[in-house]
């Protein structure tokens, strides 16, 4: 039976960055906010295992607070804010793509963990970034990267729904996407100036899209609404465009080289459960599938005990695979 999630307190962006914080500058000049925590955090890849956690669309690394607590005494942790999110730098909107966030993840990995085994963890857009990295740098998988955890994510084929989704699809089809993104860049200050956050309408949208059948207590809905509304609208609108042609199916063959855990929520409306089932099916025998009944897209917050247990089980599998390999 579902249980109440632990009380989650999300650090405010106005708070000073915590100890273990640093910036990683990308090859196109964006400063990415990174936090290193857990076992061996003072070293540079000195812990037996490093876990790199990539957050979801319009969130920030604070969405991992419950998993951070569960893993802190088990592994060295690297958490980062994707470009345009959280404490990371604003991005050119034409660079708001999954291809680019995959390269960002690779550069965070290179800067923070140049040696030692790594498990990559990705929720939603973060999982897409992991798959993009697998396509871009397959030589890392099975060598430096020894495990992958994909939470409420998709390799592609997400349905374009709603007026905005159809409009962006038409814009892309007409070859006008660069014009659309440049226009967003110009009007970004105006959009943010007149944006209203914390509204009742926003809570209803958050409840419907991010929560499931029985995991939407009012405090959790408000917390997630506040977290997601921190990301500027233009960044969110620019990244949305990349989901329409997101296709990382080719990366799944690369993931077969390592133990993988795929977690799906039965009431996820953003990355529906069949997408996760498809990931596990295509990856094959190295993939474990975990299904969370009644949960929605924010499953790591509302069903943290299941998500944490699946992640710890993956670390056990990774370590056992390493022992068998000698």
C-alpha positions as CSV (number, residue, x, y, z in Angstrom):
1,X,0.0,0.0,0.0
2,X,1.2,3.5,-0.7
3,X,2.7,5.4,2.3
4,X,3.1,9.1,2.9
5,X,6.3,10.4,1.4
6,X,9.0,11.8,3.7
7,X,8.8,15.5,4.4
8,X,10.7,17.2,1.7
9,X,12.3,20.6,2.2
10,X,13.7,22.1,-1.0
11,X,16.5,24.7,-0.5
12,X,15.6,28.0,-2.0
13,X,17.5,29.4,-4.9
14,X,18.1,32.6,-2.8
15,X,20.0,30.5,-0.2
16,X,23.8,30.4,-0.5
17,X,25.1,27.5,-2.6
18,X,25.9,24.6,-0.2
19,X,29.3,23.2,0.5
20,X,30.6,21.1,-2.3
21,X,29.3,23.5,-5.0
22,X,31.2,24.5,-8.1
23,X,30.7,25.6,-11.7
24,X,31.5,23.7,-14.8
25,X,31.9,25.9,-17.9
26,X,30.7,24.2,-21.1
27,X,32.4,24.5,-24.5
28,X,29.8,27.1,-25.5
29,X,30.4,29.3,-22.4
30,X,27.5,28.3,-20.1
31,X,28.3,27.9,-16.4
32,X,26.6,24.9,-15.0
33,X,26.0,24.6,-11.3
34,X,27.3,21.4,-9.8
35,X,27.1,20.0,-6.3
36,X,29.3,17.2,-5.0
37,X,28.1,15.3,-1.9
38,X,28.3,11.9,-0.2
39,X,31.2,9.5,0.4
40,X,34.5,10.9,-0.7
41,X,33.1,14.3,-1.9
42,X,36.3,16.1,-1.0
43,X,38.2,14.0,-3.5
44,X,38.0,14.0,-7.2
45,X,36.7,10.6,-8.2
46,X,38.2,8.9,-5.1
47,X,35.1,7.1,-3.9
48,X,34.5,3.5,-4.9
49,X,31.5,4.6,-7.0
50,X,30.1,8.0,-8.2
51,X,26.4,8.5,-8.9
52,X,25.6,11.5,-11.3
53,X,22.0,12.6,-11.0
54,X,20.3,14.6,-13.9
55,X,17.0,16.3,-13.1
56,X,13.8,16.6,-15.1
57,X,12.3,19.3,-17.4
58,X,11.9,22.7,-15.7
59,X,13.1,21.3,-12.3
60,X,16.6,21.6,-10.7
61,X,18.9,19.4,-8.8
62,X,16.8,19.9,-5.6
63,X,14.3,17.5,-6.9
64,X,16.8,14.8,-5.8
65,X,16.8,15.8,-2.1
66,X,15.2,12.5,-0.9
67,X,17.5,10.3,-3.1
68,X,20.5,12.4,-2.0
69,X,19.7,11.5,1.6
70,X,19.3,7.8,0.8
71,X,22.6,7.6,-1.2
72,X,24.8,9.9,0.7
73,X,26.5,7.2,2.8
74,X,26.7,4.8,-0.1
75,X,28.4,6.6,-2.9
76,X,30.0,9.9,-4.1
77,X,27.2,12.0,-5.5
78,X,27.4,14.6,-8.4
79,X,24.2,16.6,-9.0
80,X,23.9,19.4,-11.5
81,X,21.4,22.0,-12.8
82,X,20.8,21.6,-16.6
83,X,21.4,24.8,-18.6
84,X,18.7,27.4,-18.1
85,X,17.5,25.7,-14.9
86,X,18.2,26.3,-11.2
87,X,21.6,28.0,-10.6
88,X,23.0,27.2,-14.0
89,X,23.5,29.9,-16.6
90,X,20.9,31.1,-19.1
91,X,21.3,29.4,-22.4
92,X,20.8,30.7,-26.0
93,X,17.4,29.3,-26.7
94,X,18.7,27.7,-30.0
95,X,20.9,25.6,-27.7
96,X,18.0,24.3,-25.6
97,X,18.1,20.8,-27.0
98,X,18.6,17.3,-25.7
99,X,21.6,16.9,-28.0
100,X,23.2,19.8,-26.1
101,X,22.3,18.6,-22.6
102,X,23.8,15.3,-23.5
103,X,27.1,17.0,-24.2
104,X,26.7,19.1,-21.1
105,X,26.4,15.9,-19.0
106,X,29.6,14.6,-20.6
107,X,31.4,17.7,-19.7
108,X,30.2,17.6,-16.1
109,X,31.3,14.0,-15.9
110,X,34.8,14.9,-17.3
111,X,35.2,17.8,-15.0
112,X,34.0,16.2,-11.8
113,X,34.8,12.5,-12.2
114,X,37.8,12.0,-14.5
115,X,38.4,8.5,-13.1
116,X,36.5,5.8,-11.3
117,X,33.2,3.9,-12.0
118,X,30.1,6.0,-12.5
119,X,26.3,5.3,-12.4
120,X,24.2,7.8,-14.4
121,X,20.7,8.6,-13.0
122,X,18.2,10.6,-15.1
123,X,14.6,11.7,-14.5
124,X,12.5,12.7,-17.4
125,X,14.6,15.2,-19.5
126,X,17.6,14.0,-17.4
127,X,17.1,10.5,-18.7
128,X,17.0,11.8,-22.2
129,X,20.3,13.6,-21.5
130,X,21.8,10.2,-20.4
131,X,20.6,8.6,-23.6
132,X,22.0,11.4,-25.7
133,X,25.4,11.0,-24.0
134,X,25.2,7.2,-24.8
135,X,24.7,8.1,-28.5
136,X,27.4,10.7,-28.5
137,X,30.1,8.9,-26.5
138,X,29.4,5.2,-26.6
139,X,33.0,4.4,-25.6
140,X,32.2,5.5,-22.0
141,X,29.6,2.8,-21.4
142,X,31.0,-0.4,-20.0
143,X,34.3,1.4,-19.1
144,X,33.8,4.5,-17.0
145,X,30.0,4.3,-16.9
146,X,29.0,1.0,-15.3
147,X,25.3,1.5,-14.7
148,X,22.2,3.5,-15.7
149,X,19.0,4.4,-13.9
150,X,16.2,5.8,-16.1
151,X,13.2,7.2,-14.2
152,X,9.9,8.3,-15.9
153,X,11.6,9.0,-19.2
154,X,11.4,8.2,-22.9
155,X,13.6,7.5,-25.9
156,X,11.2,9.4,-28.2
157,X,7.8,9.4,-29.8
158,X,6.2,11.6,-27.2
159,X,2.7,12.7,-28.4
160,X,2.3,16.3,-29.3
161,X,-0.8,17.4,-27.5
162,X,-2.5,20.7,-26.8
163,X,-2.6,23.9,-28.7
164,X,1.0,24.9,-28.0
165,X,2.3,21.4,-29.0
166,X,0.5,21.5,-32.3
167,X,1.6,25.1,-33.0
168,X,5.3,24.2,-32.4
169,X,4.9,21.2,-34.6
170,X,3.6,23.4,-37.4
171,X,6.4,25.9,-36.9
172,X,9.0,23.1,-37.1
173,X,7.4,21.6,-40.2
174,X,7.6,25.0,-41.9
175,X,11.3,25.4,-41.1
176,X,10.5,28.4,-38.9
177,X,11.9,27.0,-35.6
178,X,15.0,29.3,-35.6
179,X,12.7,32.3,-36.0
180,X,10.5,31.1,-33.2
181,X,13.5,30.7,-30.9
182,X,15.0,34.1,-31.8
183,X,11.6,35.7,-31.1
184,X,11.4,34.0,-27.7
185,X,14.8,35.3,-26.9
186,X,13.7,38.9,-27.7
187,X,10.5,38.8,-25.7
188,X,11.9,36.7,-22.8
189,X,12.2,39.7,-20.4
190,X,8.6,40.8,-21.1
191,X,7.3,37.2,-20.6
192,X,9.0,36.9,-17.2
193,X,8.0,40.4,-16.1
194,X,4.3,39.7,-16.5
195,X,4.3,36.0,-15.5
196,X,2.2,35.0,-12.5
197,X,3.4,32.2,-10.3
198,X,1.7,30.3,-7.5
199,X,-1.8,30.5,-9.0
200,X,-4.7,28.1,-8.4
201,X,-4.8,27.3,-12.2
202,X,-1.1,26.5,-12.0
203,X,-1.7,24.1,-9.1
204,X,-4.5,22.3,-11.1
205,X,-2.2,21.9,-14.1
206,X,0.6,20.6,-11.9
207,X,-1.8,18.2,-10.2
208,X,-3.0,16.8,-13.5
209,X,0.3,16.5,-15.3
210,X,2.8,15.6,-12.5
211,X,0.8,13.4,-10.1
212,X,-1.1,10.2,-10.3
213,X,-4.2,8.5,-9.0
214,X,-3.4,8.5,-5.3
215,X,-0.1,10.5,-4.7
216,X,-1.2,14.1,-4.9
217,X,-1.4,15.5,-1.4
218,X,-1.8,19.3,-1.5
219,X,1.6,20.0,0.1
220,X,3.4,18.0,-2.5
221,X,1.5,19.6,-5.4
222,X,2.4,23.1,-4.1
223,X,6.0,22.1,-3.6
224,X,6.3,20.8,-7.2
225,X,4.5,23.8,-8.6
226,X,6.9,26.2,-6.9
227,X,9.9,24.2,-8.0
228,X,8.8,24.0,-11.7
229,X,7.7,27.6,-11.9
230,X,11.2,28.7,-11.1
231,X,12.4,28.0,-14.6
232,X,11.8,30.9,-17.0
233,X,9.0,30.4,-19.5
234,X,11.2,31.1,-22.5
235,X,13.6,28.3,-21.5
236,X,10.7,25.9,-20.9
237,X,9.1,26.8,-24.2
238,X,12.4,26.4,-26.1
239,X,13.1,23.0,-24.6
240,X,9.6,21.8,-25.3
241,X,10.3,22.2,-29.0
242,X,13.2,19.7,-28.8
243,X,10.9,17.0,-27.4
244,X,8.9,16.9,-30.7
245,X,11.7,15.3,-32.6
246,X,13.6,13.7,-29.6
247,X,14.7,10.2,-30.7
248,X,17.4,8.4,-28.8
249,X,16.4,4.9,-29.9
250,X,19.9,4.3,-31.3
251,X,21.4,4.8,-27.8
252,X,19.5,1.9,-26.3
253,X,21.9,-0.6,-27.9
254,X,24.8,1.1,-26.1
255,X,23.0,0.8,-22.8
256,X,22.9,-3.0,-23.2
257,X,26.6,-3.0,-22.1
258,X,25.7,-2.1,-18.5
259,X,23.1,-2.9,-15.8
260,X,20.1,-0.7,-16.3
261,X,17.0,0.0,-14.1
262,X,13.9,1.5,-15.7
263,X,11.3,2.9,-13.4
264,X,7.8,3.8,-14.7
265,X,4.8,5.2,-13.0
266,X,1.4,3.9,-14.1
267,X,-0.3,7.3,-14.1
268,X,2.5,9.4,-15.7
269,X,0.9,11.7,-18.2
270,X,4.2,13.3,-19.4
271,X,6.2,10.2,-20.2
272,X,3.5,7.5,-20.1
273,X,4.4,4.0,-18.8
274,X,4.5,2.3,-22.2
275,X,7.5,4.5,-23.0
276,X,9.4,3.1,-20.1
277,X,8.3,-0.5,-20.8
278,X,9.6,0.0,-24.3
279,X,13.0,1.1,-23.0
280,X,13.3,-2.0,-20.9
281,X,12.1,-4.3,-23.7
282,X,14.6,-2.9,-26.2
283,X,17.5,-2.8,-23.8
284,X,16.8,-6.5,-23.0
285,X,18.3,-8.8,-20.4
286,X,20.5,-6.2,-18.8
287,X,17.4,-4.1,-17.9
288,X,15.3,-4.4,-14.8
289,X,11.8,-2.8,-15.0
290,X,10.2,-1.4,-11.9
291,X,6.5,-0.4,-12.2
292,X,5.0,2.0,-9.5
293,X,1.2,1.7,-9.4
294,X,-0.8,4.9,-8.9
295,X,2.1,7.3,-9.2
296,X,2.6,10.1,-11.6
297,X,5.6,11.9,-13.2
298,X,6.9,13.2,-9.8
299,X,7.4,9.6,-8.6
300,X,10.8,10.3,-7.1
301,X,9.1,12.7,-4.6
302,X,5.8,10.9,-3.9
303,X,7.1,7.3,-4.0
304,X,10.6,7.9,-2.8
305,X,10.8,4.6,-0.9
306,X,10.3,2.6,-4.1
307,X,12.6,4.8,-6.2
308,X,15.3,4.7,-3.6
309,X,15.1,0.9,-3.2
310,X,15.3,0.4,-6.9
311,X,18.4,2.7,-7.1
312,X,20.2,1.0,-4.2
313,X,19.4,-2.4,-5.8
314,X,21.0,-1.1,-9.0
315,X,24.2,-0.2,-7.1
316,X,24.2,-3.7,-5.7
317,X,23.9,-5.2,-9.2
318,X,26.7,-2.9,-10.4
319,X,29.0,-3.9,-7.6
320,X,28.2,-7.6,-8.1
321,X,28.9,-7.3,-11.8
322,X,32.2,-5.7,-11.0
323,X,33.2,-8.5,-8.6
324,X,32.3,-11.2,-11.2
325,X,34.5,-9.3,-13.8
326,X,37.4,-9.5,-11.4
